Structure formats: C-alpha cells, structure tokens
Amino acid sequence: MRMWLPFLLTMFLPAQDAFLVKPYLQLGDAPRLAAMERVELMWHTADQDDAWTVEVRGPRGWILQPGPTFRRLAAPPLPVHRIYRTILRNLRPGASVPYRVKLNGSAVFEAEAQTRKPGNHRMIVFGDAADGSAPQAAIAKAVAAARPDAVFITGDLVYSRGRAAEYRARFFPVYNSEEVPLLRRVPILGVPGNHDLPFGKWADASAYFAYWSLPLNGPALKAGEANAAPVTTGVHDAVVAASGPAFPRMASYSFDYGKIHWTVLDSNLYTDWESPAMKAWLEADLRAAKGAAWRIVALHHPLFQSARSHFDDQWMRTISPTLEKYGVDLVFAGHVHNYQRTAPLRFKPTKVGPRGKAVAGEFTVDEAFDGKAITRAKGIIHIVTGAGGAELYDPWQTDVKASWQPWTRAFISDKHSFTVLDVETKQLKLRQLDAEGRELDSITLTKALGR
C-alpha cells in the first residue's frame, strides 16, 4: 500500500486544489420552462489561466458544452479569484443529467444535475440559515436527505453581512459537500434579506449579485436609482464589476417551476413596492401568471407574523390587496427565526405609517379551512420559515397561544425546521420538518382546474 500512496495522492490532489468553490448549479436567466431545459453551472478558482471544459452525458457519450466565461472578484479579504460559469444546455426536462468539469483535459469533478420538472415536484423552502452553526449543518443534511428537486432560501442567505468571505466559510462548504451534495445536484434559488443587502462598509459585501445566477426579469433598476440596492462608490466597485448585469436587477425576479409561478420580491426597506414602477411590475408579473395552477410569492420580511421579535417589521402588508387580486395562494418569508402559518386571510390596509412599522388594517379570515377535511382556502396562507439554522427567536411562544395573533394557526419557535412542498396540479401538500425529519405541521391545499 505504501508504494501506491504517493501515486494516489497525486491523482487526488489536483481535484482538491482545482477549486476554491466546487461547481454548483443555478437556474440562471431562464425563468420559464422550455422544451429543452438548461441550467447554469458556476465554480470559483484562483486567478490564473487554466483550460476549463464542461461536458454532459448524452445517449451517445459525453457532449461538450459552451466554453466557460469568468469574472474576477478583487475584494479583500479574499485573494483575487475567478467566478466561472457556463450553461448546461439542451437537457430533457425532469431528467437527472451526469456532467463533468475538466481541467487541462482531465476530469476533476463529476455529479448529476436535476433539471426542472414540468409537473409534480418537491420544493424545499427555508431561510435565515448560513451562520456556520451546528443547527445549520443539521438542517442542510436533513434537506439533502429529503431529496428535493429544487430549494428556495427566504433571505439572510449568509451571515452576517452577505460577504464573499462569509460565503466561502459558511455557505458553500455546508451546502456543497460530499455529505450534503445539494448545490451540485439541484438548483438553489433565493431572495436577499437584510443581512445580504444593502452594502455595508466591507468591500466584499453583497456577494449575492456575484455568486448567484437567477432570472433577470425583475424591475429594470439601475445602480443609484430609487428602489435599487445602495452602493458606495470606491468601496464596492469590485463586487459591482463582478456582478455584471445582475446588479442591481437580480434582487427581484420571477420564475416557473412545474405548475407554480413564483414571484420573488426584495422587501428591504429601500424598496418601495407602492411606487408606480415597482407596483406596475408586480401587477404585470402576477397578471401574466394567470395560467399557473399555483401562485407563490417569496420575500424576506413577512406580511403577517406573531413573534415578539421583529413585530414591527411587517411593512410589506400594503401589497396584500394586489396579491389577493391575482389569486396568490401562498406567501413565504423568513426574517423571523421560527416557523409560523396563518389561516387563509385577506387584508385591507387602513393606516399606513412610516416604513419600518406594521400596517394597520381590516382582516377577513377563513375560519373553516383546516388543511385536512377542508382544503380549499379562501384567502392567502402566509408562511414564515426562518428556522433554517440561525439562533431561534422567542422559543417560549410555541406553547403560549395567548401570545399569537388570532389568525395564527401554527407557531413553532423552539425547533429548527424547514418546509417541504410536494406539488401536483390540483393539490399542494405542505409539511414542516425538523432536523430529524419529524413532522411538526402539515396542511393540504386543493383547487379546481381553471381557477
């Protein structure tokens, strides 16, 4: 064995040293399901010239993909590095497609990519996770074990300032390891939260725009405009340059997965969804989704929640009438580090104060819906799923129902957890699971076709 050890090490080390961040999947700028699907593959390397190629396995062997491109990120404290990307194209919808990355002609990484499914699928949703804690790692492992087709993160993607250095330490190693091979197998999507944006004093902050690749069909914002993530010239130039067209437009977007249309909104305080341009985009996006079987809105700050922590951070309530008008079924949020579910409800704002405060209004609550015997909801169900790893908020409230708002139906703040959505055309089943896979809450939603 000793005589083989040096040889084995030389075979193994190139694969280990090739990447600063191993290849990971993104949806890319592909908001709609296509007859032949595509996914984007990204990876990070040292700033040096190498010959990279990517191949996918077809029915007759390996097929060369478009040549990778890269942008440099030169933002301390990390050394200058390259962010590579290429498109895996002409993929059959719903397929598990083997792919490999080659360096100077030798394969240094292999995995299988799950392409977007046109029908039934499993989406897992959680938020407020990547703080480097043991609960984050436990939830990540449980999510991988649940075999999702895709994952959505409801903001605060990495703690505590959305920095490139934090992604390197707390995000990629947890969600893209041999034990938890999520990012290399399925696309993970997300929305920036208050710990991701706006830019702080750190040169590598808001790395979301450089390290993620998501649809660019959101409001056509430009740097420095109202509603765009703020930028400090001379501090954040490197992140903006590495982000290309993603900054600042990628903060909000929409996409389809199966029969669901997802509308993703940047809910940070600098974004005013009552402004004419933003409201027009939101209405146009929801109006265009009238053919979807299910409509989901995802954002970081919840419209409605019962926790004592962040109770005033419910300024997004003003968009509720618009969501109701276009038949939104579910709203997913994070920000509050626990799990909450409301009854189906409608809301009419009556008093809008300064931004950063809860909005007063009139509630209409569907008291009959129980998600078991009665499964057709009259109103929107709001889910807070912010227990993905960071320290939990208000654990005492789990057992003190008197502290809940009257329309809250589930409140679990003493366990880390994640949401599993099993989606069919006429039925959507939602389950909340803890890190051991135990079911904490569940409901079923049904509807008639043609709604």
C-alpha positions in Angstrom: 0.0 0.0 0.0 2.9 2.4 0.8 4.3 2.2 -2.7 0.9 3.2 -4.1 0.3 6.1 -1.7 2.3 8.8 -3.5 0.6 7.9 -6.8 -2.9 8.0 -5.2 -2.2 11.4 -3.6 -1.1 12.9 -6.9 -4.2 11.6 -8.5 -6.4 13.0 -5.7 -4.8 16.4 -5.1 -5.5 18.0 -8.4 -9.2 17.6 -7.9 -8.9 19.1 -4.4 -6.8 22.0 -5.5 -8.6 22.9 -8.7 -11.4 24.8 -7.0 -11.8 27.4 -4.3 -15.6 26.7 -4.6 -16.6 23.5 -6.2 -19.2 23.5 -9.1 -22.7 24.4 -8.1 -26.0 24.7 -10.0 -28.1 27.8 -10.6 -31.3 28.4 -12.5 -29.6 31.2 -14.4 -31.6 33.6 -16.6 -34.2 31.0 -17.5 -37.5 32.0 -15.9 -39.7 29.8 -18.0 -39.8 26.0 -18.6 -38.6 25.2 -22.1 -39.0 22.2 -24.4 -35.3 21.6 -23.8 -34.0 22.8 -20.4 -30.8 24.5 -19.3 -29.1 25.1 -16.0 -26.1 27.3 -15.2 -23.0 25.8 -13.7 -20.7 28.0 -11.6 -17.4 27.5 -9.8 -14.6 29.6 -8.3 -10.9 29.3 -8.8 -7.6 31.1 -8.2 -6.9 34.0 -10.5 -4.8 32.0 -13.0 -5.1 30.9 -16.6 -6.3 27.3 -17.0 -8.1 25.4 -19.7 -11.6 24.5 -18.4 -14.2 22.5 -20.2 -17.6 21.1 -19.2 -19.4 18.1 -20.6 -22.8 16.4 -20.1 -23.5 12.8 -20.8 -25.9 12.2 -23.7 -27.3 8.9 -25.1 -24.2 8.5 -27.2 -21.5 9.8 -24.9 -20.1 13.0 -23.5 -21.2 16.3 -25.1 -19.0 19.4 -24.9 -20.8 22.4 -23.5 -20.2 26.1 -24.3 -16.8 27.4 -23.2 -16.8 28.8 -19.7 -16.6 32.5 -19.1 -15.4 34.2 -15.9 -15.4 37.5 -14.0 -12.8 38.4 -11.4 -13.6 39.4 -7.8 -10.9 41.5 -6.2 -12.5 42.4 -2.9 -10.5 41.9 0.3 -10.0 39.9 2.5 -10.2 37.0 0.0 -7.4 37.0 -2.6 -8.4 37.9 -6.2 -10.4 34.9 -7.6 -12.3 34.0 -10.7 -16.1 33.1 -10.8 -16.6 30.8 -13.7 -19.9 29.9 -15.4 -21.3 28.0 -18.3 -24.6 26.8 -19.5 -25.6 23.1 -19.5 -27.9 23.1 -22.4 -30.4 21.0 -24.4 -31.4 19.0 -21.4 -34.5 16.9 -21.1 -37.0 18.4 -18.5 -37.2 16.4 -15.4 -34.0 14.4 -16.1 -31.0 13.7 -13.9 -28.1 14.5 -16.2 -24.5 13.5 -15.5 -21.9 16.2 -16.0 -18.2 16.7 -15.5 -15.7 19.5 -15.3 -12.3 19.1 -16.8 -9.1 20.9 -16.1 -6.4 20.8 -18.8 -8.1 17.8 -20.3 -8.6 15.8 -17.1 -11.9 15.3 -15.2 -11.7 16.9 -11.8 -15.4 17.0 -10.8 -18.4 14.8 -11.7 -22.0 15.0 -10.5 -25.6 14.8 -11.7 -27.8 17.8 -12.3 -31.6 17.6 -11.8 -33.3 19.6 -14.5 -36.6 21.5 -13.9 -39.6 19.3 -13.8 -42.7 20.2 -15.8 -45.2 18.6 -13.5 -45.2 17.1 -10.0 -42.1 18.0 -7.9 -40.7 18.7 -4.5 -39.5 22.2 -3.5 -37.9 22.8 -0.1 -38.0 26.2 1.5 -36.2 27.7 4.5 -34.4 30.8 5.5 -32.0 32.5 7.9 -29.6 29.7 7.8 -25.9 30.1 6.9 -24.3 31.2 10.2 -21.8 28.4 10.5 -23.7 26.8 13.4 -24.4 23.1 14.1 -28.1 23.6 13.5 -27.4 25.0 10.1 -25.4 21.8 9.2 -28.1 19.6 10.7 -30.9 21.2 8.7 -28.7 21.1 5.5 -28.2 17.4 6.0 -31.9 16.8 6.5 -32.8 18.8 3.5 -30.5 16.7 1.3 -32.0 13.5 2.8 -35.5 14.8 1.7 -34.4 14.7 -1.9 -35.7 18.0 -3.2 -35.9 18.8 -6.9 -35.1 22.4 -6.0 -34.5 24.6 -3.0 -35.6 28.2 -2.2 -34.0 30.3 0.6 -36.1 33.1 2.0 -33.3 35.5 2.7 -30.4 36.1 5.0 -28.6 33.8 2.7 -25.3 34.1 4.7 -24.4 35.8 8.0 -23.8 38.4 8.9 -23.2 40.8 6.0 -23.6 38.8 2.9 -19.8 38.9 2.3 -17.8 36.8 -0.1 -15.6 35.7 2.8 -18.7 34.5 4.6 -19.9 32.6 1.6 -16.5 30.9 1.4 -16.6 29.9 5.1 -20.3 29.3 5.9 -22.3 28.7 2.8 -20.6 26.7 0.1 -18.9 24.2 2.4 -22.2 23.3 4.1 -24.5 23.0 1.0 -22.0 21.6 -1.5 -20.1 18.9 0.3 -19.7 15.1 -0.2 -22.1 14.6 2.7 -24.6 17.3 1.6 -24.3 17.5 -2.2 -27.2 19.9 -2.6 -25.8 22.7 -4.8 -24.1 20.3 -7.2 -27.3 18.3 -7.8 -30.2 20.8 -7.7 -30.6 24.5 -8.3 -30.9 26.6 -5.1 -32.7 29.9 -5.5 -33.1 32.7 -3.0 -34.0 36.3 -2.2 -31.7 38.8 -0.4 -32.6 39.7 3.2 -31.5 42.5 5.4 -28.2 40.6 6.2 -27.5 40.3 2.5 -28.2 43.9 1.5 -27.6 46.8 1.5 -23.9 47.2 1.2 -22.0 47.8 4.4 -18.5 49.1 4.9 -17.0 45.8 3.7 -15.6 45.7 0.2 -16.8 42.1 -0.3 -20.4 42.7 1.0 -23.5 41.8 -1.1 -21.7 39.0 -2.9 -25.2 37.7 -3.7 -25.1 39.6 -7.0 -21.7 38.0 -8.0 -22.1 34.5 -6.6 -25.7 33.7 -7.7 -27.3 33.5 -11.1 -31.0 33.9 -11.3 -33.5 35.3 -13.7 -33.0 38.9 -14.8 -36.7 39.7 -15.5 -37.3 41.8 -12.4 -37.8 45.6 -12.4 -35.3 47.3 -14.7 -33.4 49.0 -11.9 -30.1 50.7 -12.3 -27.4 51.5 -9.7 -28.2 54.7 -7.8 -31.9 54.7 -8.7 -34.7 54.6 -6.2 -35.6 51.1 -5.1 -32.2 49.7 -6.0 -29.7 48.3 -3.5 -27.5 51.1 -2.5 -23.8 51.2 -3.5 -20.9 53.1 -2.2 -18.5 54.2 -5.0 -14.9 53.4 -4.2 -15.8 50.7 -1.7 -18.0 48.2 -3.6 -16.7 48.7 -7.2 -15.2 45.2 -7.3 -18.4 43.5 -6.3 -20.5 45.5 -8.8 -18.0 44.7 -11.6 -18.0 41.0 -10.8 -21.8 41.0 -10.8 -22.2 42.3 -14.3 -25.9 42.7 -15.3 -27.1 41.1 -12.1 -26.5 44.2 -10.1 -29.0 45.6 -9.0 -31.7 43.9 -11.1 -31.4 40.4 -9.6 -32.8 41.4 -6.2 -36.4 40.7 -7.5 -37.5 38.3 -10.2 -39.9 35.6 -11.1 -39.8 32.0 -12.4 -41.9 29.0 -13.1 -41.3 25.5 -11.7 -43.8 22.8 -12.7 -47.3 24.3 -12.4 -46.2 27.0 -9.9 -45.4 30.6 -10.7 -43.0 32.2 -8.1 -42.8 35.9 -7.7 -39.7 36.9 -5.7 -39.6 40.4 -4.1 -36.8 42.3 -2.5 -38.5 43.5 0.7 -35.6 45.5 2.2 -36.5 49.0 3.4 -35.0 50.8 0.5 -37.5 49.1 -1.9 -41.0 50.8 -2.0 -43.5 48.4 -3.7 -46.1 51.2 -3.6 -44.0 53.2 -6.0 -45.6 53.3 -9.5 -42.8 51.5 -11.3 -42.5 48.7 -8.8 -46.2 48.2 -8.4 -46.6 48.1 -12.2 -44.0 45.3 -12.4 -45.6 43.3 -9.7 -49.1 43.6 -11.2 -47.8 42.7 -14.7 -45.9 39.7 -13.4 -48.9 38.3 -11.5 -51.3 39.1 -14.3 -49.1 37.1 -16.8 -49.2 34.1 -14.4 -52.9 33.5 -14.8 -52.3 30.1 -16.4 -50.4 28.8 -13.4 -52.1 26.2 -11.2 -50.5 27.7 -8.1 -49.0 31.2 -7.4 -46.5 31.8 -4.7 -44.8 35.0 -3.6 -41.5 34.8 -1.7 -39.7 37.6 0.1 -37.7 38.1 3.3 -39.9 40.2 5.5 -43.3 38.6 6.4 -46.5 40.5 5.8 -48.1 38.8 8.8 -46.5 37.1 11.8 -46.9 36.7 15.6 -43.4 36.7 17.1 -42.5 39.4 19.5 -39.2 39.7 17.7 -39.3 41.9 14.6 -43.1 42.5 15.1 -42.9 46.0 13.6 -41.2 44.7 10.5 -44.5 44.0 8.7 -44.4 46.9 6.3 -45.0 44.7 3.3 -48.7 44.3 4.2 -49.5 47.1 1.8 -49.1 44.7 -1.2 -51.7 42.2 0.2 -54.7 43.6 -1.9 -52.6 43.2 -5.1 -51.7 39.6 -4.2 -55.3 38.8 -3.4 -56.4 40.4 -6.7 -54.3 38.0 -8.7 -55.0 34.8 -6.8 -51.8 34.2 -4.9 -52.1 31.0 -2.8 -49.0 31.2 -0.5 -46.5 33.8 0.7 -43.2 32.5 2.0 -41.0 34.7 4.2 -38.1 34.4 6.6 -36.5 37.2 8.8 -38.2 35.8 12.0 -36.2 32.8 13.1 -39.0 30.3 13.7 -41.9 28.7 11.8 -45.4 30.2 11.6 -48.5 29.6 9.5 -51.6 31.8 9.2 -55.1 30.9 8.4 -56.1 31.9 4.8 -56.7 35.6 5.1 -57.5 38.8 3.3 -56.3 42.2 4.4 -57.4 45.8 3.7 -54.9 48.4 4.8 -56.5 51.3 6.7 -53.5 53.2 8.1 -50.0 53.2 6.6 -47.4 54.8 8.9 -43.7 55.3 8.4 -41.8 52.4 6.7 -40.4 50.1 9.2 -43.8 49.7 11.1 -46.6 47.2 10.9 -49.5 48.4 8.7 -52.9 48.6 10.4 -56.0 47.2 8.6 -59.0 45.0 8.4 -58.8 41.2 8.3 -61.1 38.7 6.7 -60.1 35.2 8.0 -61.2 31.9 6.5 -62.1 30.1 9.8 -63.3 27.0 8.1 -60.1 25.9 6.4 -58.2 23.3 8.4 -55.9 21.8 5.7 -57.3 18.3 6.5 -61.0 18.0 5.8 -61.5 21.4 4.3 -58.6 22.1 1.9 -59.8 24.9 -0.4 -58.6 28.2 1.0 -60.4 31.5 0.8 -57.5 33.8 1.1 -53.7 33.7 1.2 -51.8 31.5 3.6 -48.7 33.2 4.9 -45.7 31.0 6.0 -42.7 32.2 8.0 -39.9 29.6 7.5 -36.9 31.3 9.1 -35.7 28.4 11.3 -33.0 27.1 8.9 -30.0 27.4 11.2 -29.6 30.8 12.9 -30.5 31.3 16.6 -34.2 30.8 17.2 -36.4 33.7 18.2 -39.0 33.6 21.1 -39.0 29.9 21.8 -41.3 30.5 24.7 -44.2 31.5 22.4 -44.6 27.9 21.0 -46.7 26.9 24.0 -48.3 30.3 24.8 -51.1 30.6 22.3 -52.4 33.7 24.0 -49.3 35.5 22.6 -50.3 34.6 19.0 -52.3 36.8 16.7 -55.8 35.5 16.3 -55.2 34.4 12.7 -52.0 32.3 13.5 -52.6 28.6 13.2 -49.2 27.2 13.9 -46.2 28.6 15.7 -43.0 26.5 16.3 -40.1 28.6 17.6 -38.3 26.0 19.8 -37.0 23.8 16.9 -35.0 24.4 13.8 -37.0 23.3 10.8 -37.7 23.5 7.0 -40.7 23.4 4.7 -41.4 20.7 2.2 -43.7 21.4 -0.7 -45.0 18.4 -2.7 -46.7 19.9 -5.6 -49.3 18.5 -8.0 -51.6 20.3 -10.4 -54.7 20.1 -8.2 -53.0 19.5 -4.8 -50.2 21.0 -2.8 -49.1 19.4 0.4 -47.0 21.5 2.9 -45.1 19.8 5.7 -42.8 21.4 8.3 -40.0 19.0 9.3 -37.3 19.3 12.0 -33.6 18.3 11.6 -34.5 14.7 12.4 -37.2 14.6 9.8 -40.1 14.6 12.3 -43.3 16.3 11.1 -44.1 19.4 13.1 -47.0 20.7 11.0 -48.8 19.9 7.7 -51.7 21.1 5.6 -53.0 20.1 2.2 -54.4 22.7 -0.4 -56.6 21.7 -3.3 -58.3 23.6 -6.0 -60.3 23.0 -9.2 -58.6 23.4 -12.5 -59.3 26.6 -14.4 -59.3 28.9 -11.4 
